[in-house]
Amino acid sequence: MSKAIRVHIGGKDLTLRGDNEEKIKRSVREVNLQIQQLQQTLREQSTPTLALLAALNIAERYHDVQEQNSKDLQYVTEELDKMGQYLERAWKQPLP
């Protein structure tokens, strides 16, 4: 059952709903960190613009991780196929 969780994001107090309070709080910390980092380099930008840029940065990182996961899965699958082929060849060889 989801519960109400009070958070502070980008200067605003919000009530979010969710089942995993710690996960939500970690996510809020990440968003706030991104906004703070952007504020240091883009001082003239408004908070909504910084929040949007933070969201884009986080989405880009998410897609980078997804792409790396896909490459890793493909590599592991290929290596397991090679191992399977090796074991099959070894199993079919006659004993000395």
N, C-alpha and C positions, 0 to 999 in steps of 0.2 A: 504494500500500500504506500503510495507516495505521500510525502509529508512536505510541509511548507518550510523553506530554508531561506533565511534573510541573508542577503549578500550586498556587497558594495562594489559596483562595477563602473569604471570610468566616471567616478564622481556621483553616481546615482545609487540610492538604496532601492533594492528590488527584492521581491519575494518570488523565489523560484520553487517549483514543485519537482520532487524526484525521490527515488528510492535509495540512492547512494549519496549521502550527504558529503562524505569525504571526496568522492569523485567530482561532485559539483564544486566543492570548495577548491580543489586542485585546478579545475578548469577556470574558475573565476580568477585564481592567482595568475594563471598563464595569460589570460586576457588582459588583466591589469598590468602585468609585466610588459606585454607587448605595447600597450598604450603608453606606459611610462617611457619606454625606449624610444618610441616614435615622437613623444613630446620633446625629448631632448634634442632631436635633430630637426623637427618641424614645428618650432615654437609658434608660428603664426597660424597654424591650423586649429580649427575648432574641435571640441571633444567628439562630436558625431563623426567628423571626417577621420579623426584618429581611430575611433572605434571601427569604422569601416576598413581602414587600412590594416588594423590589427587583425580583423576577421580575414582579410585577404591573405595576410602573411601566414596565419594559422592554417588556412585552407591550402595554401601552396605547400607548406610543410607536410600536411596530411597527404596530399597527392604524391609528394616525393617519397614518403614512407610507403604508400600503397604500391608505387612503382618498384621500389626496392624489394618489398615483400614478394611481388610477382616475379622479379628476377631471381630472388633467392629460392622460391618455390620451384621455378623452372630448373635451376641448377641442381637442387636436391633430387628432383624427379629424374633428371638425366643421369646423375651419379648412381641413384638406386637402380635404374634400368641397366647401367653398365655392370653393377655388382650382380644383379640378377642373371645377366647373360654370362658373366664369368662363372658364377656358381653352377649354372645349367651346363656349361661346357665341361666344368670339372666333374660334375656328377655323371656325365655321359662317358667320360674317359674310362677305358678299361683299367682294372687294377694291374699293377706289374706282377 
